[in-house]
Amino acid sequence: MPILLAAVSLLLVSTLSSCFTSSYPLYVIARFFAQGSATATYLTNGIVLFEVTTHDNRPIHVVLTGVIASVVFDLWLVAIHGEKATWQVKQAIFISPTFLMLTAFFYPLESPRWLVAKGRLKEAEEVMLAAAELNNFPLQSAACLVEDLRKQVETLPDFTLTETDSLLGGVSIGKRAVAAFALCFSIAYTMRIVLYLVVTRQSYLVQWAAFAATVLCFLPMLHLLKKFPMLKYMTTCFAALGTLTCLLSLLIAIEPVIISDALLVTAKALGTTVNVVFTVYTQELFPTAVRGTASGWILGSGALGSFCATLSVRLQKGRHIDVALAIAGCLLFASMLGRLALPRNTTVECAKMTSKRASIYTRKMLEHMKRTLEKSGTSRSRTPTPKGHRTPVRLTE
């Protein structure tokens, strides 16, 4: 939490400083600190949210939070863009909701899973007991859980919880990281080009249509994630987004403009949804001890993709945007090869599949036992009574 408070405070100070500075070098320095603090806030806040949600419904909860944040961000951006004001006033209005984060971050505690992974068992015990008291969980059970955890740690004297080199050096973790880097680079490159086209259209109708399409895409996404694995959903979205960008590169300069606008709106909505799901999926890929490091590098690869997209547009001076779209489509299709190094199901999805199979097996066993008892009861009722056998009569007083 100190990281979040420091990052949010620095974000507010640097952003407000950039609004009132009159020197371009000072403005660049202020924007540098604003971007860094915003990245730190986004990354740390996402990890904390992932750590504190319940295990069974963690992906859906985090995805739903990302959906709400994306919708509010798009709505806020479109509303501010339509106002007739100076850029300083717009920037101050745009950053104003960040003040709420300062008060919100004073209350949450550190994730006990992260504290355990770092070997800080005393602090983890305090957080777990406080959470048990807040959620009306028996304190004796929480204390027993902490004691069992302490015994498990003491039985592994040669294992250092704060040492993450062995986890980072694993072949599986390395393959996952490289694949995630490629996917994040391609989606960031594509979304930067798409957002550039949406902004340069200078049409409020296109911007509001993009917002409405994003909201409409989020509704079936939440339903599909309950039925299909996240990797399968992302693969389908990457293929669809790559196809849309390739079509857009061919039709961007062809009349009527409504065709390219429709493709652009659809690509923006689809890219936003897959970006939210990809962020949650990358959180599931890595263990707690290395989750922050891996997420930071993945976010860095996305920033590199955005920079390359901006650089390509600037070098072409806004012309030949069809080439940039074609490159984006090729990157999306090429990065899909990285999914071969990713697990088909996350830990939560595997746990749900195991419990579902166990429940199906238990239900079948109960049905089999029920049929067996019914058959045995039917056979007994059909068995004839032997001749000369008298049914005993019970005498009552």
Buried (B, 14 or more C-beta within 10 A) or exposed (E): EEBBBEBBBBBBBBBBBBBEBEEEEEBEBBBEBBBBBBBBBBBBBBBBBBBBBEEEEBBBBBBBBBBEBBBEBBBBBBEBEEEEEEEEEBBBBBBEEBEEBBEEBEEEBBBBBBBBBBBBBEBBBBBBBEBBEEEEBEEEEBBEBBEEBBEEBEEEEEEEBEEBEEBBEBEEBEBBBEBBBBBBBBBBBBBBBBBBBBEEBEEEEBBBBBBEBBBEBBEEBEEBBEEEBBBBBBBBBBEBBBBBBBBBBEBBEEEEBEBBBBBBBBBBBBBBBBBBBBBBBBBBBBBBBBBBBBBBBBBBBBBBBBEBBBEBBEEEEEEBBBEBBBBBBBBBBEBBEBBEBBBEBBEBBEEBEEEEEEEEEEEEEEEEEEEEEEEEEEEEEEEEEEEEEEEEEEEEE
